[in-house]
Amino acid sequence: MELLSLEKQLGQNPYPGRGIILGRSADAKYAVAAYFIMGRSENSRNRIFVEDGEGIRTQAFDPAKLTDPSLIIYAPVRVLGNKTIVTNGDQTDTIYEGMDKQQTFEQTLRTREFEPDAPNYTPRISGILHIENGAYNYAMSILKSSNGNPGSCSRFTFAYEKPVEGEGHFIHTYMGDGNPLPSFEGEPEWIKLEGDIDAFTDQVWNSLNAENKVSLFVRYIELASGTYETRIVNKNQ
């Protein structure tokens, strides 16, 4: 597997859709998490990220233009003790509630499928970071229709123990633009992670397609203490 440039992966794909990046900073001190959303329709583009407790939620930038909140208004990030949950939909709540009842990450997602947005059947992508006594691991999941067949759901979970400094993984909903949109394929992409939180935030935001990008969340969590810094960038200001 090739270690890829995140900047190149984002720059060459005009529509990766929604994306989750998890990994470890180059100086080894931080767990890194990022989540971005993009949009083609007015309804999808009419959004911002706002802080909500230790997490974030999506919100309509102009409430008067909101037509269908069902798949675009949700909490992408929630924190449960020493676990940070990042997803592209309301399965954030499913994972949070299930893990609060001692279920595993994978078990909680058994109750969910891809999004009911025919003909795209957008995959549900999810990630979880677990930090305890300086030790760190993370996992990613994708729930997708079986080659566009809405009658069958394919479920994949990828777990990463003792993440290497300066490396991470990137999973996104679409392989590119199209009608219908082509679902992500294969393992999460193995990517380089460079720079402090501000440099990384700038790199991701500036690499996303200027017309389609909507919002970006980045968090660096210090492994030694569990304290964190967050950056939010919204195209709509």
Rosetta silent file (secondary structure, phi, psi, omega in degrees, C-alpha in Angstrom):
SEQUENCE: MELLSLEKQLGQNPYPGRGIILGRSADAKYAVAAYFIMGRSENSRNRIFVEDGEGIRTQAFDPAKLTDPSLIIYAPVRVLGNKTIVTNGDQTDTIYEGMDKQQTFEQTLRTREFEPDAPNYTPRISGILHIENGAYNYAMSILKSSNGNPGSCSRFTFAYEKPVEGEGHFIHTYMGDGNPLPSFEGEPEWIKLEGDIDAFTDQVWNSLNAENKVSLFVRYIELASGTYETRIVNKNQ
SCORE:     score description
SCORE:     0.000 S_00000001
   1 L     0.000  134.695 -175.936    0.000    0.000    0.000 S_00000001
   2 L   -89.026  135.761  173.993    1.389    3.402   -0.973 S_00000001
   3 L   -76.744  116.813 -168.813    1.704    6.245    1.522 S_00000001
   4 E  -101.370  156.029  171.563   -0.242    9.014   -0.198 S_00000001
   5 L   -81.178  119.744  178.884   -0.201   12.795   -0.150 S_00000001
   6 H   -61.400  -40.594  179.474   -3.465   13.989    1.415 S_00000001
   7 H   -57.963  -42.285  179.824   -3.162   17.239   -0.497 S_00000001
   8 H   -70.560  -41.856 -179.340   -2.963   15.322   -3.780 S_00000001
   9 H   -60.711  -40.439  179.039   -5.799   12.937   -2.894 S_00000001
  10 H   -74.908  -40.813 -174.715   -8.111   15.850   -2.149 S_00000001
  11 H   -67.749  -29.282 -176.997   -6.931   18.030   -5.007 S_00000001
  12 L   -92.012   -0.109  179.717   -7.495   15.441   -7.709 S_00000001
  13 L  -118.838  107.524 -177.435  -11.028   14.546   -6.599 S_00000001
  14 L   -68.075  -20.122 -177.791  -13.607   17.294   -7.239 S_00000001
  15 L  -148.067   74.055  172.405  -16.227   15.538   -5.134 S_00000001
  16 L   -72.766   -9.565  177.138  -15.101   13.135   -2.388 S_00000001
  17 L    83.597 -112.935  174.308  -18.363   14.092   -0.627 S_00000001
  18 L  -112.562  143.246 -174.599  -17.902   13.785    3.121 S_00000001
  19 E  -139.471  146.688  176.755  -14.586   12.639    4.544 S_00000001
  20 E  -121.745  131.202  176.243  -13.014   11.457    7.798 S_00000001
  21 E  -122.448  125.289  176.171   -9.275   11.625    8.489 S_00000001
  22 E  -129.652  146.346  178.281   -7.786    9.957   11.595 S_00000001
  23 E   174.847 -157.274 -178.004   -4.143    9.505   12.529 S_00000001
  24 E  -130.797  137.170 -176.576   -1.199   10.692   14.601 S_00000001
  25 L   -63.717  158.581 -177.185    0.697   13.949   14.268 S_00000001
  26 L   -63.067  -28.043  178.322    4.227   14.002   12.892 S_00000001
  27 L   -87.480    3.235  175.378    5.648   14.946   16.318 S_00000001
  28 L    72.023   -0.452 -173.468    3.825   11.921   17.833 S_00000001
  29 L   -84.902  -20.527 -169.261    2.193   14.073   20.519 S_00000001
  30 E  -128.470  143.166  162.428   -1.355   14.270   19.173 S_00000001
  31 E   -80.916  137.130 -176.255   -4.215   12.155   17.928 S_00000001
  32 E  -115.737  133.258  175.394   -5.562   13.863   14.811 S_00000001
  33 E  -136.829  137.414  176.084   -9.169   13.894   13.659 S_00000001
  34 E  -142.520  147.832  176.263  -10.748   15.784   10.782 S_00000001
  35 E  -144.044  132.015  177.325  -14.165   15.755    9.143 S_00000001
  36 E  -130.300  155.478  174.312  -15.341   17.719    6.121 S_00000001
  37 E  -126.296  149.726  176.206  -18.565   18.073    4.178 S_00000001
  38 E  -129.582  171.013 -179.149  -19.184   19.099    0.595 S_00000001
  39 L  -157.271  146.239  175.086  -22.354   19.821   -1.352 S_00000001
  40 L  -108.479  -32.274 -179.094  -23.740   20.061   -4.871 S_00000001
  41 L   -90.549  161.293  177.247  -27.299   21.184   -4.102 S_00000001
  42 H   -60.496  -37.682 -178.821  -28.360   24.468   -2.512 S_00000001
  43 H   -65.140  -42.336  179.923  -29.722   22.518    0.457 S_00000001
  44 H   -69.370  -34.900 -177.957  -26.411   20.704    1.041 S_00000001
  45 H   -79.607  -13.828 -177.341  -24.361   23.866    0.655 S_00000001
  46 L   -87.054   56.570 -175.951  -26.557   25.808    3.082 S_00000001
  47 E  -140.836  156.646  170.358  -24.740   24.503    6.168 S_00000001
  48 E  -139.681  160.128  169.367  -22.162   25.408    8.779 S_00000001
  49 E   -93.766  137.555  173.053  -20.467   23.568   11.637 S_00000001
  50 E  -131.780  149.333  178.093  -21.076   24.919   15.155 S_00000001
  51 E   -68.818  143.589 -179.814  -19.655   23.744   18.467 S_00000001
  52 E  -144.242   94.860 -173.454  -21.981   21.673   20.633 S_00000001
  53 L    62.926 -128.777  177.479  -20.489   20.770   24.007 S_00000001
  54 L   -86.241   -4.348 -179.309  -17.324   18.772   23.314 S_00000001
  55 E  -115.323 -156.788  176.866  -18.534   17.975   19.815 S_00000001
  56 E  -138.932  166.521  171.838  -20.075   19.780   16.857 S_00000001
  57 E  -141.958  159.783  174.160  -23.323   19.780   14.912 S_00000001
  58 E   -88.343  152.334 -177.577  -24.412   20.941   11.506 S_00000001
  59 E  -148.355  145.497  176.163  -26.762   23.895   11.246 S_00000001
  60 E   -67.370  130.585  176.583  -28.507   25.680    8.388 S_00000001
  61 L   -68.328  -45.080  175.459  -26.644   28.854    7.470 S_00000001
  62 L  -121.141   98.338 -176.680  -29.898   30.385    6.187 S_00000001
  63 H   -54.751  -28.719 -178.830  -32.861   28.636    7.890 S_00000001
  64 H   -67.166  -22.218 -178.096  -35.252   30.059    5.290 S_00000001
  65 H   -97.560   -1.175 -179.175  -33.508   28.046    2.561 S_00000001
  66 L   -74.606  120.854 -177.159  -33.534   24.710    4.421 S_00000001
  67 L  -106.483  -37.819 -178.852  -35.782   22.302    2.515 S_00000001
  68 L  -144.029  104.421 -176.342  -34.999   18.822    3.889 S_00000001
  69 L   -82.167   -6.434 -165.083  -33.058   18.446    7.148 S_00000001
  70 L   -56.738  -41.837 -176.396  -33.245   14.633    7.314 S_00000001
  71 L  -111.930    3.126 -176.304  -29.757   13.745    6.053 S_00000001
  72 L  -118.580  -14.521  177.914  -27.897   17.030    6.469 S_00000001
  73 L  -108.185  114.815 -176.255  -28.607   18.158   10.058 S_00000001
  74 L  -166.517  177.146  176.939  -26.857   15.956   12.622 S_00000001
  75 L  -103.121  103.731 -179.584  -24.004   15.828   15.152 S_00000001
  76 L   -70.666  -26.500 -174.909  -20.842   14.697   13.307 S_00000001
  77 E  -132.269  128.339  171.958  -18.687   14.672   16.447 S_00000001
  78 E  -138.079  154.469 -179.092  -19.465   13.562   20.011 S_00000001
  79 E  -118.617  128.713  177.558  -17.212   12.659   22.932 S_00000001
  80 E  -122.782   96.408 -177.701  -17.872    9.738   25.292 S_00000001
  81 L    61.613 -118.909 -179.399  -15.284    9.724   28.080 S_00000001
  82 L   -95.815   18.358  179.232  -11.933    8.960   26.438 S_00000001
  83 E  -116.735  134.853  175.339  -13.534    8.182   23.065 S_00000001
  84 E  -114.492  124.359 -176.103  -14.159   10.661   20.253 S_00000001
  85 E  -105.667  132.302 -179.970  -16.761    9.645   17.657 S_00000001
  86 E  -132.939  122.390  179.222  -16.743   11.139   14.150 S_00000001
  87 E  -144.559  172.918  179.804  -19.329   10.234   11.488 S_00000001
  88 L  -101.867   21.855  179.997  -21.137   11.567    8.436 S_00000001
  89 L  -170.513 -167.195 -176.939  -24.667   11.212    9.839 S_00000001
  90 L   -74.616    2.302  172.439  -26.931   10.594   12.779 S_00000001
  91 H   -68.139  -12.076  170.650  -25.181    7.274   13.416 S_00000001
  92 H   -53.107  -45.386 -179.467  -22.947    9.376   15.697 S_00000001
  93 H   -67.653  -38.295  178.598  -25.800    9.124   18.197 S_00000001
  94 H   -60.573  -45.491  179.983  -26.230    5.387   17.539 S_00000001
  95 H   -66.114  -46.403 -179.429  -22.552    4.751   18.319 S_00000001
  96 H   -57.227  -50.557 -176.388  -22.569    7.039   21.366 S_00000001
  97 H   -67.539  -39.138  179.827  -25.674    5.429   22.882 S_00000001
  98 H   -68.902  -43.387 -179.419  -24.553    1.871   22.112 S_00000001
  99 H   -70.781  -26.384  174.506  -21.048    2.292   23.480 S_00000001
 100 L   -66.926  -19.158  177.269  -22.484    3.946   26.570 S_00000001
 101 L  -104.536   20.931  174.612  -24.200    0.561   27.099 S_00000001
 102 L    73.191   16.888  172.052  -20.899   -1.323   26.661 S_00000001
 103 L   -79.373  158.414  176.264  -21.433   -2.352   23.051 S_00000001
 104 L   -82.053  164.302  175.820  -18.472   -2.324   20.672 S_00000001
 105 H   -52.612  -48.208 -178.327  -18.082    0.173   17.830 S_00000001
 106 H   -66.440  -40.587  179.620  -18.887   -2.558   15.308 S_00000001
 107 H   -61.375  -41.571 -177.334  -21.895   -3.844   17.261 S_00000001
 108 H   -61.277  -35.334 -175.828  -23.523   -0.414   17.431 S_00000001
 109 H   -81.501   -6.012  175.835  -23.405   -0.052   13.649 S_00000001
 110 L   -63.413  -20.461 -178.568  -25.138   -3.395   13.060 S_00000001
 111 L   -87.535   -2.813 -174.871  -28.406   -1.503   13.490 S_00000001
 112 L  -119.742  162.333  175.483  -27.633    0.933   10.636 S_00000001
 113 L  -134.369 -173.917  172.786  -27.242    0.865    6.863 S_00000001
 114 L   -61.455  167.099 -177.468  -26.239    3.232    4.060 S_00000001
 115 L   -73.990  146.285 -177.766  -28.336    6.371    3.581 S_00000001
 116 L   -85.637   51.753 -175.188  -31.741    6.021    1.844 S_00000001
 117 L  -111.149   60.929 -179.855  -30.939    8.601   -0.827 S_00000001
 118 L   -50.748  144.961    1.353  -31.568    6.685   -4.063 S_00000001
 119 L   -90.762    6.915 -175.855  -29.930    6.392   -6.536 S_00000001
 120 L   -78.233  -37.534 -174.757  -26.701    7.297   -4.668 S_00000001
 121 L    47.262   58.849 -175.579  -27.216    5.204   -1.517 S_00000001
 122 L   -54.550  130.449  177.394  -24.513    7.265    0.162 S_00000001
 123 L   -62.529  148.781  168.415  -22.272    5.169    2.441 S_00000001
 124 E   -93.424  118.510  177.778  -22.301    5.815    6.154 S_00000001
 125 E  -109.744  140.618 -176.018  -18.710    6.397    7.221 S_00000001
 126 E  -143.790  152.260  176.085  -17.701    6.447   10.882 S_00000001
 127 E  -143.041  154.352  176.268  -14.579    6.710   12.982 S_00000001
 128 E  -143.189  133.864  176.264  -13.659    6.403   16.642 S_00000001
 129 E  -110.128  135.244 -179.898  -10.515    7.435   18.535 S_00000001
 130 E  -126.196  119.051 -179.269   -9.699    5.856   21.890 S_00000001
 131 E  -122.480  125.940 -179.548   -7.032    7.398   24.143 S_00000001
 132 E  -148.055  120.030  179.422   -6.172    5.915   27.528 S_00000001
 133 L    53.150   40.896  178.307   -3.090    6.569   29.666 S_00000001
 134 L    84.097  -14.102  177.762   -1.226    7.901   26.646 S_00000001
 135 E   -84.258  148.838 -171.961   -2.061    4.841   24.515 S_00000001
 136 E  -143.483  135.007  169.764   -4.006    5.470   21.331 S_00000001
 137 E  -146.751  161.568  177.324   -5.900    3.469   18.738 S_00000001
 138 E  -145.939  163.092  179.073   -8.601    4.215   16.226 S_00000001
 139 E  -140.714  155.908  177.803  -11.064    2.455   13.952 S_00000001
 140 E  -132.869  151.870  179.918  -13.053    3.300   10.836 S_00000001
 141 E  -139.227  148.687  170.260  -16.225    1.839    9.369 S_00000001
 142 E  -137.429  131.814  174.625  -18.134    2.049    6.114 S_00000001
 143 E  -113.761  118.336 -173.263  -21.654    0.755    5.476 S_00000001
 144 E  -139.703  155.253  175.284  -22.443    0.728    1.760 S_00000001
 145 E   -66.559  150.353 -179.622  -24.870   -0.772   -0.696 S_00000001
 146 E   -78.993   95.633  179.717  -23.554   -3.868   -2.450 S_00000001
 147 L    55.551   40.369  177.390  -22.518   -2.442   -5.812 S_00000001
 148 L    83.492    3.290  179.489  -25.497   -0.072   -5.813 S_00000001
 149 E   -88.555  111.029 -176.367  -28.024   -2.752   -4.823 S_00000001
 150 E   -71.927   -7.791  179.093  -30.206   -1.273   -2.053 S_00000001
 151 E   -84.504   -4.888 -176.527  -31.367   -4.733   -1.012 S_00000001
 152 E  -139.194  132.228 -179.312  -27.921   -5.662    0.330 S_00000001
 153 E  -111.904  127.719  174.717  -25.607   -3.847    2.762 S_00000001
 154 E   -99.380  134.089 -174.429  -21.849   -4.440    2.877 S_00000001
 155 E  -122.319  127.041 -179.069  -20.149   -3.705    6.216 S_00000001
 156 E  -132.869  133.425  174.959  -16.435   -3.058    6.685 S_00000001
 157 E  -125.843  136.634 -178.676  -14.499   -2.133    9.839 S_00000001
 158 E  -125.996  122.495 -176.930  -10.799   -1.217    9.894 S_00000001
 159 E  -114.390  138.582 -175.747   -8.921   -1.044   13.204 S_00000001
 160 E  -128.725  113.763  179.719   -5.516    0.608   13.725 S_00000001
 161 E  -101.054  145.745  179.526   -3.462   -0.020   16.864 S_00000001
 162 L    48.179   61.777 -178.257   -0.432    2.027   17.924 S_00000001
 163 L   -55.702  142.960 -177.694   -0.701    4.541   15.059 S_00000001
 164 L   -84.342  140.310  179.571    2.609    5.669   13.597 S_00000001
 165 L   -59.778  140.604  177.747    3.588    9.342   13.869 S_00000001
 166 L    76.766   10.429 -179.528    3.009   11.357   10.709 S_00000001
 167 E  -131.430  155.363  178.356    0.571    8.817    9.281 S_00000001
 168 E  -160.929 -172.179  179.025   -3.186    8.433    9.146 S_00000001
 169 E  -134.770  146.059 -172.643   -6.121    7.068    7.193 S_00000001
 170 E  -130.148  122.741  176.216   -8.698    8.810    5.051 S_00000001
 171 E  -126.305  140.485 -178.146  -12.143    7.481    4.142 S_00000001
 172 E  -141.223  168.352 -171.511  -14.740    9.362    2.137 S_00000001
 173 L   -79.088  -34.205 -173.375  -18.174    8.739    0.702 S_00000001
 174 E  -127.135  149.399  175.550  -17.542    9.016   -3.046 S_00000001
 175 L   -76.990  -18.340 -178.767  -14.797    8.108   -5.491 S_00000001
 176 L   169.012 -170.998  179.404  -15.623   11.258   -7.466 S_00000001
 177 L   -77.595  163.220  178.287  -18.457   13.173   -9.077 S_00000001
 178 L   156.681  171.796  176.358  -21.165   11.460  -11.123 S_00000001
 179 L  -137.618  105.902   -2.084  -24.829   10.532  -11.415 S_00000001
 180 L   -71.406  164.479  179.194  -25.311    8.385   -9.458 S_00000001
 181 L   -70.587  130.429 -178.691  -22.342    9.215   -7.246 S_00000001
 182 L   -77.348  123.766 -177.643  -19.844    6.310   -7.123 S_00000001
 183 E   -66.231  151.308  175.797  -19.381    4.956   -3.589 S_00000001
 184 L   -53.498  144.404  179.601  -15.967    4.737   -1.950 S_00000001
 185 L  -128.430  145.357  172.828  -14.098    1.505   -2.703 S_00000001
 186 L    84.907 -166.339  178.634  -11.378   -0.415   -0.881 S_00000001
 187 L   -75.196  157.177  169.930   -9.492    0.239    2.351 S_00000001
 188 L   -53.365  142.044 -176.769   -9.175    3.714    3.862 S_00000001
 189 E   -72.245  134.995 -179.979   -6.360    5.558    2.100 S_00000001
 190 E   -85.599  117.117 -170.560   -3.011    5.576    3.913 S_00000001
 191 E  -129.166  155.655  174.178   -1.917    9.197    4.071 S_00000001
 192 E   -78.414  142.223  173.457    0.857   11.442    5.372 S_00000001
 193 L  -119.226  125.368 -174.940    0.019   13.835    8.212 S_00000001
 194 L  -133.221  147.948  169.829    2.134   16.965    8.434 S_00000001
 195 L    86.020  169.139  175.596    2.255   20.173   10.445 S_00000001
 196 L   -77.882 -177.081 -173.169    0.578   21.596   13.520 S_00000001
 197 H   -61.241  -37.445 -178.549   -3.186   22.015   13.766 S_00000001
 198 H   -72.661  -40.701  178.381   -3.270   25.303   11.865 S_00000001
 199 H   -65.606  -41.181  179.342   -1.021   24.107    9.041 S_00000001
 200 H   -66.181  -43.176  177.879   -3.011   20.877    8.720 S_00000001
 201 H   -59.251  -45.781  179.053   -6.338   22.737    8.725 S_00000001
 202 H   -62.411  -41.288 -179.122   -5.100   25.049    5.986 S_00000001
 203 H   -60.850  -47.568 -178.392   -3.790   22.134    3.950 S_00000001
 204 H   -66.125  -50.425 -176.005   -7.099   20.261    4.006 S_00000001
 205 H   -61.535  -43.484 -177.606   -9.316   23.284    3.426 S_00000001
 206 H   -73.221  -17.840  179.325   -7.201   24.678    0.612 S_00000001
 207 H   -87.984  -19.499  179.800   -7.028   21.262   -1.109 S_00000001
 208 L   -73.399  146.385  179.401  -10.804   20.755   -1.229 S_00000001
 209 L   -53.943  125.197 -171.807  -12.650   21.771   -4.403 S_00000001
 210 L   -62.173  -34.671 -176.979  -13.444   25.479   -4.027 S_00000001
 211 L   -76.975  -36.523 -171.135  -16.944   25.239   -5.484 S_00000001
 212 L   -96.816  -17.997 -176.825  -18.113   22.160   -3.584 S_00000001
 213 E   -69.756  147.638 -176.454  -16.511   22.478   -0.126 S_00000001
 214 E  -124.563  -57.515 -176.119  -18.812   23.536    2.722 S_00000001
 215 E  -150.938  155.328  179.795  -17.275   23.006    6.195 S_00000001
 216 E  -140.204  136.959  173.862  -14.261   21.485    7.949 S_00000001
 217 E  -120.256  134.118  175.191  -13.618   20.329   11.531 S_00000001
 218 E  -134.393  137.373  175.918  -10.125   19.520   12.835 S_00000001
 219 E  -136.698  133.017  170.993   -9.113   18.398   16.315 S_00000001
 220 E  -110.541  120.274 -178.647   -5.671   17.664   17.793 S_00000001
 221 E  -109.200  120.568  179.974   -5.891   15.691   21.057 S_00000001
 222 E   -70.332  123.404 -175.083   -2.773   15.602   23.233 S_00000001
 223 L   -66.924  -34.666 -176.406   -2.076   11.970   24.058 S_00000001
 224 L   -69.783  -35.207 -172.710   -0.368   12.699   27.381 S_00000001
 225 L  -117.018  -21.071 -176.213   -3.181   14.789   28.857 S_00000001
 226 L    83.205   -3.251  177.211   -6.303   14.254   26.744 S_00000001
 227 L   -74.928  157.304 -174.882   -6.703   18.007   26.268 S_00000001
 228 E  -143.504  160.051  171.017   -7.492   19.182   22.767 S_00000001
 229 E  -120.301  145.199 -177.411   -7.590   22.065   20.337 S_00000001
 230 E  -128.496  143.448  171.772  -10.281   22.440   17.675 S_00000001
 231 E  -126.641  137.550  175.363  -10.544   24.363   14.428 S_00000001
 232 E  -126.996  130.167  176.851  -13.750   24.925   12.447 S_00000001
 233 E  -123.753  127.578  177.828  -13.817   26.449    8.977 S_00000001
 234 E  -121.665  131.508  176.743  -17.105   27.330    7.245 S_00000001
 235 L   -64.525  -39.549  175.444  -17.409   28.542    3.670 S_00000001
 236 L   -84.029  118.121 -178.412  -20.590   30.376    4.715 S_00000001
 237 L  -115.773    0.000    0.000  -19.596   33.082    7.203 S_00000001
